[in-house]
Amino acid sequence: MGESLRVLVYGSVAAGACDSVRLGVYRDLLAGHGVELRTWGELNDYRVTVPPAYANRVGDAIRDGVAVVDTSPIDWADVVVFRRWYGTVPACEDCDFAGRDEAALAGHLRTRGHRPADRDFIVRSLLAAIERDPAVLKGRAMVYELDDNLLAPQPWLGFFSRIQGDLDLIDRLARRADLVTVTTPILATAMGRHNAAIRVIRNAVDPERYTASAEADPDKPLTFLYYGVGARARDYAICQDAVDDVARAISGRRIWLGSDEPGIRAIVDDARPYESDVAAFARRLADTHPDIGVAPVGQDDFSRGHSELHWLEYSLAGAATVASRTMGGGPYDVIRDGVDGLLARNKAQWREQLGKLAGSRTLREELVGRARERVLAEYDVRDRVAEWVDAFRWAAEHAGRGALGRSPAVSRLARVEKEAEVEREARANMAHRRMVRERTQFERLELERIRAGRDTCWGPEAADDPLVTIRIPTYDRGPLIVERAISSALAQTHRNIEVLVVGDGATPETVEAIRSVSDPRLRFVNLPRPDYPTDPEKRWQVAGTDAVNHALELARGTWIAPLDDDDELTPDHVELLLYVAIEYRLEMVYGQSLMEKPDGSWDLVGSWPPQQGALCHGSALYSAGLRFLRYDPEAWRDLEPGDWNLWRRMLQAGVRMGSVEQIVYRHYLEARHRSEAA
């Protein structure tokens, strides 16, 4: 099965045929291959935060740059999939009108009495954020999936005007993706101009869905079937005269599935409305007991980019197919003319091929039999799912490739080296995410085990004048560690403490300063300096991780108070937080901090609930029963400082937390910020 993989789809996988056939039908099958598929909406319903002044005006807030898109669903995923086309322009639901702005649309709706089309207010902001800063994806892969050549729309389409305003979005999605998946080779060629990583995954069908509810009436007239929305009348016109002539000659019946608009009812004998439920549509298709299915497409780039889906479904429903043979390749090149279907290039050929089928039941049965045999062998969703699994895994292992772009200024050798580096990083990120998921499950179970039926992970001994370990990691702080951190720790009003200092490969000057303190409550251990990321920001996020994890092993106290080597505790820090923890039966409690700003002023930080950037590391006290929650030396892969990463995981594990609205900590401006300010 392979290791688990999580695929997040922005948009629907079940709202219509395109959504379902390409991804929705595979959801359960993917799970059998270790791939879990969810939609963005299932995780947070496309949440956007806007200022109060923009209530009920999300579009305006995004336009003015004051909206904040909740990107938390990305945290769940390994691969993020964008699909087809998201309508973002002001448009009409009842006709192909697209306005320059909201005012133009409002005028159209007022004049015509039409309804506004649903719009996606988020995707442009989300893509722009990814383009500005690839870190928004947090190491996740981006896939763009499409089954039409949407960059070559035709005026006859029902959404032509609407899509014009989104052509740039489609182009940008294709260019930025780490992988583009398409339905046909001709579509791969078209999209290859935008991205070098293209994967052709043909459409497939679930044969079990195409079972008629009753046997066909042996006396029914010969049935000619076409399906599609009303806008496909332009395609149908290619074969309409031929169908009419042959049907008239044999008293056949013409059926259209997918539209019952007046214009469609006028050209067929039976027009039935669109069915968005793909399984229900398949049953309706089979229940028509079609004899001949027609699959006409035009000679334009958009039409040649279609898939062979008509042939697949007609074959399973028992209909022999006549399809368009297009110039330069197209969707029905897969049909072996005269073997499992018939092809026609012009009206004369359409009339000839339809006449052959109408006049020979034997020919129809032979073509359908061979077509069905081939569809079952090559186009079953149970077989095709492996291609999707492989595509998603490849994308996950090449996350970040799309951000490299296709600059001609980069040499081939440099490009190959860069892509290899991206792949190494992507694989490392995936391994870390898998470790995090396993660890998350372990941490929840371990907390439950340690509680042993109690409401907290600490027992009565932790409430009776307990020993508290104040632990301090250090590297190159010199005498300052004594002047601030150690002095404030030893000055606590709660006297039953130990001050545990662990060197992170501490410098000689720092070691000398620590050893100058003669208080027996102070212990010092110096570790070798570990390897940290070379990137300064990443290094800052996890510096001291080895030291603090080692301190958790050495700590003798039943409670642990973190302290950074250039900060200081208030004298009552331990006493106050310990009282609150015991009184309210908390496992972790934190207070407020004074945080120095570059201009020398001080901010008050610390509020409930805990959130990144609003909780100082040294303002906390937590039970030593939580020591199994270690600091993550690769927290930078989640774009998180090690301390916040730990607090967040405590929340996820179900640790009982609380806060105090009282200053317990003074956080001085960090050296990196002090140098920037200078």
Secondary structure as UniProt FT lines:
FT   STRAND          5..10
FT   HELIX           17..22
FT   HELIX           24..26
FT   HELIX           27..31
FT   TURN            32..34
FT   STRAND          35..39
FT   HELIX           40..44
FT   TURN            45..46
FT   STRAND          48..49
FT   HELIX           52..54
FT   TURN            55..56
FT   HELIX           58..63
FT   TURN            64..65
FT   STRAND          68..69
FT   HELIX           73..76
FT   STRAND          79..83
FT   STRAND          91..92
FT   HELIX           102..112
FT   HELIX           123..132
FT   HELIX           134..137
FT   TURN            138..139
FT   STRAND          141..145
FT   TURN            150..151
FT   TURN            155..156
FT   TURN            158..159
FT   HELIX           160..164
FT   TURN            165..166
FT   HELIX           167..176
FT   STRAND          179..182
FT   HELIX           185..191
FT   TURN            192..194
FT   STRAND          198..200
FT   HELIX           207..209
FT   TURN            218..219
FT   STRAND          223..227
FT   HELIX           230..232
FT   HELIX           233..250
FT   STRAND          253..258
FT   HELIX           262..265
FT   TURN            266..267
FT   STRAND          270..273
FT   HELIX           278..287
FT   STRAND          292..295
FT   HELIX           301..304
FT   HELIX           309..317
FT   STRAND          320..324
FT   TURN            327..328
FT   HELIX           331..334
FT   TURN            338..340
FT   STRAND          341..344
FT   HELIX           347..359
FT   HELIX           361..378
FT   HELIX           381..396
FT   TURN            397..400
FT   HELIX           402..404
FT   TURN            405..406
FT   TURN            408..409
FT   HELIX           412..451
FT   TURN            452..453
FT   HELIX           460..463
FT   STRAND          468..474
FT   TURN            478..479
FT   HELIX           480..481
FT   HELIX           482..486
FT   HELIX           487..490
FT   STRAND          497..504
FT   HELIX           508..515
FT   TURN            520..521
FT   STRAND          522..527
FT   HELIX           536..542
FT   TURN            543..544
FT   HELIX           545..554
FT   STRAND          559..562
FT   TURN            565..566
FT   STRAND          568..569
FT   TURN            571..572
FT   HELIX           573..583
FT   TURN            584..585
FT   STRAND          588..596
FT   TURN            598..599
FT   STRAND          602..605
FT   TURN            612..613
FT   HELIX           617..619
FT   STRAND          620..623
FT   HELIX           624..626
FT   TURN            627..628
FT   TURN            633..634
FT   HELIX           635..638
FT   HELIX           642..653
FT   STRAND          657..667
FT   HELIX           671..677
//
